[in-house]
Amino acid sequence: MSFELRYHPDVKAIDIPRLNVTLRKRIKNAIETRLMTAPHQYGEPLRKTLKGYWKLRVGDYRVVFKISGNEVRIYGIINRKDVYEKIFKRL
């Protein structure tokens, strides 16, 4: 089963341009190979106030997403030290 990806506008405007080229390719590859094929298998569910959302770990970065049917909505690609503070503004 293939999943369709949807990005929050801030991901394309803010998160992706801040990444260096090597890291950008690594994260893009992880999203395309893991989240498009089996997000439940590769992602980890978040708890407490972010219940219902998932994260995919790629090095020091976290891809925060939500699964709805056959659609994966990506809300942020943020460094692990800042992700949980910044992600609430986008939900």
Number of C-alpha atoms within 10 A of each C-alpha: 6 11 19 15 16 13 13 14 13 14 17 13 10 13 16 18 11 13 15 9 10 9 15 15 12 12 21 14 12 17 19 13 13 17 26 17 15 13 22 13 9 17 19 14 16 14 10 6 8 14 10 13 19 22 20 22 17 17 11 9 19 21 23 24 26 19 18 11 8 11 16 19 18 23 23 27 26 22 18 15 11 11 16 15 9 13 15 11 8 11 10
